[in-house]
């Protein structure tokens, strides 16, 4: 009898733990936006940009009920950080699963970029907000997504670059379209002097292996959601293609520094476990030599 009671008690405790974890993953964690503060040493960064801050938000997957409240919170948090620049690294909308594609008008799906942009246009930074589209945007109606975001005052870089000047020096922010099978940096880098620092916004982090072959100093990406559900002792339950090699955090690939943000919204079930939504505040630091400090 004592053994049976012990076993029954163990089952009850296990079930209680599972229910508690499920409740946290669905009711708490998806809304608990965290701030990751990261220092990024860059040896080509001009001294006048030492301490320059970039807020990064990614993977919004707009939904009126689930992601919209999280986006509002993330915008408020990002603005309180008072960044010099804010960047958005794609997936404003959600591509329908294959079974539903034939029954949906993809242009209508892309229209979710309008209410998403209406929330994000409240972001404030001294040098403004820059963005690129992600694979979900590209697989619905990328032209429509870009149009709606731009109508909301959110510039979208599409195989192009823009310069930021400070103290008589420049750095460049380049943005790629979302076609990772045919990634070509030449249009985005055209006209940039070889001795000036370049930051690339590219939705998928794993294209860093390709981007590292170009004169690019820093790549900012999203896409992976960090796995969204990270199991103890196991890690991410699922990672998407091109988000499996560098799914989270700061990395160095050759002379390139990469940061992968785990995103704001969710895919599939609106769950997050051990992987809360993230606003990243990157502080750029001028250094004479490349450094792996604080890199995974």
N, C-alpha and C positions, 0 to 999 in steps of 0.2 A: 504493500500500500504506500509506504514512504517513497519507494522508487517511482511508482506511478505518479504520485503527487509532484515529485521533482521534475519528471518528464513533462507533465502537464504545465507546471509552472514555467519551464523552459520554453515550451511552445508559445505560451501566452506572452512571455517577454519578447520572444523573437517576432511574433506577429505585431506586438505593440511597436517595436522598433521599426518594422517595415512600414507600418501605417504612419508613424511619425515622420519617417524619411520621405514617404510619398507626399504627405501634407506639406512638408517644408519645400520639396521640389516643385510643387504645383502652386502653392499659395503664398510662399515667402520668397524663396530664392529668385524667381523670375523678376521680382519687383525691387530687389535689394541691390540697387546700383552702387558699385564700389568705384573708388578712384585708385588707379595705379600711377604712382609717381616714379618716373624713370629718368635717370640722367644718361645722356647719350654723348660720349666723347667722339669728336670728329676732327681729324687732323687737318682738314682743308677748311674748317669753319673760320671765317674772319673774326678777329677779336671783337669787332663791333657787334657781332651776333652772339657772343658768349652770354649765356643765360636766357637766350631767346626761347620762348615756350610755345609748344604746339599741343592743343587739345585734339585728341583723335576719338571719333565715334564711328561705329560701323554696324552694318547688318541690322537694319531697323525692321524689315519685314512687316511693314505697316499693317495693323489690324486694329479696328476701332475699339475692340474690347480688351485685347491682351497687350499689344505692344504700345498703343497710344499713351497709356498712363506712364509706361516706363520711359518712353521718349521724352515726355514732358519733364519727368524727374531728371533725366540725363541732361537735358538742355539747361535746366536750372543749376545743376551741379557744375556743368562746364562753364557757365557764365560766372559763377562765383569764383572759379579758379583764375579768372581774368587773364586768359592766354593772349599771346601776341597774335597767334593764328589758330584757326580751327579747321580741321580737315575731316571730311566724311568719305569713308572708303567703301561705299557701295552697298547694294541690295536694299533698296528703298521699298521694293515690292516683293511679292512672293510668286514665283512661277508655279502654276498648278501641276499636280502630279500627272503622270502620263495618262492615267485612266480618265482624267477629267479634261484633258486638253481639247479633245475634239468637240466638247460640249460648251466650251467657253470662248468668248471673244478676247483674244490676248490684248487688244487695245484697251478693252474695258478693265482687264487686270492691271495694265500699266497705269490706269487712271488713279490707282491708289497712291501714286507718287505725289498727287496734288495735296491731299490732306497731310501726307507725311511731310512734304515740303512746307506746308503752312505751320507745322510745329517747329521744324528745324530753322525756319527763317527768323526765329527769335534768338538764335545764337548771336553772340556779340564777341568780337575780337578786334584788336587795334588794326590788324592787317586783313581783316575780313575772314570769309569762309570759302574754302575750295573743296571740290568734290569730284569723284569719279563714279561711274556706274559699276555694278557687280554682275555676276553671271545670271542672277534671277531677273535683273533689269534687262540684260542683253537677250535673254531667252523669251521675253514677253514682247515688248515693243520699245527698243532702246531709244529711238527717235522721240517717241511720245514721252518717255520718262525724262529725257534731257529737256524737252520743251517745257514740261510742267514744272520741273525744278527751277529752270531758269526764269519762268514766269513768277516764281516765288522769290526771286532775287538770290538764288543759289547758283553761283557759277559752276559749270561742269566742264572739267578739262577732258579733252578727247584727242589723244595723241598730240598734245601741245603743252607748252610750258609758259609760265609767267614768272617774272623776276620780282623779288622783294628787296628793297634798298634800305640800308640802315648805316648811318655813319660813313657814307660815301662808298660802301661796299655792297655787293649783291650776292644773294643766293637764289637758286631757281627751284620752283616747284613744278614738276612735270606730272601729267596725268595720262594714263593709258586707257584706251578703250578696253572692253572686256571680250577679247578674242584670244585666249591664252595659247591656242594651238598655232596661232600665226603672230605671236608677239614680235613686234618690230619697234625698237626704241628710236630708230633714226628720225622719224618725223617729229617726235616729241623733243629730241635733243638737238634738232637742227638749229644752228645759230647760237648755241650756248658756248661761250669760250671754254676751252679745255681746262683752264686753271680755276674755274669757278664751281662752287659746291652745288650739287644737284640732289634734290630729294624727289623720289618717285612715288606717286600714289598708284598702287596696283592692287586690285581686289584680292587675287589669289596669292598667298605667301610663297608657295613652292616655285613660282616663276623666278624667285630670287637666284636660283642656280643659273638661269639665263641672264638675268639683269646684272649679275655680278661680273659679267664679261665686258660691261660697258663702264664708262667713267661716271658711275653713280655712287654717291656716298651713303645714302640712307633710303630704305624702302619701307613704306608704311602700308600694311595690308590688314585684311579681316578674313572673312569667308569661312573659317574653320568652326566658329562658335566655341572654340576651345574644346569641342566634343559635346558641349552643352550638358551632358550627363557624364560626370567623371566618377567612376567607381573606385572605392578604396582598394589599394593594392593591384588594381587592374588598369586604371586610367580611363581615357575616353571610350565611351560605349560605341561611338561611331564618328569617323572623320570623313569629310567629302574628298573626292579627288582634287588634287592640287592644294589640299589643306592638311595633308597627312605628315609631311616631313617637318614642317615648321609650324605647328598648330597654335603656339602660344608664346608670348613673351619676346625677349630680346635675344638675338642671335647674330653671329658674324659668319658670313659666307665669303671667304677670300677677303677682299678689301671692302666689301659691302656690309653695312649694318642693317639688320631687318628687325622691325617690330611687328608682331601679329596681335591685334586686338581681338578679344573674344566676343565682341558684339553686344548689341542691346536687345534685339528681339530673339525669337525662337523659330525653329523649323519643326514641322510635324506637331507633336503634342507640345503645348506650352509649358515645358518642364525645364528646370535647370537644377543640377545637383553638383555641389562642390565646384561650381563654375558660374558665379554670379555675373550679371551684366556689368559692363566695364566702360568707364570713361578714363582714357589715358592722358596724363599730362607729361609730355616729354620736354625735358630741359636740355637744350643743346649746349655742349661745352667745347670750347676751343682747346685743342691739345696738340703738342708738337709731334706726337707719335700715336699711331693707332693703339687702342686699348681694348682688352676684353673685359674690363671691369664691369661687374654686374650683368654679365651676359651668360645665358644658359648654354 
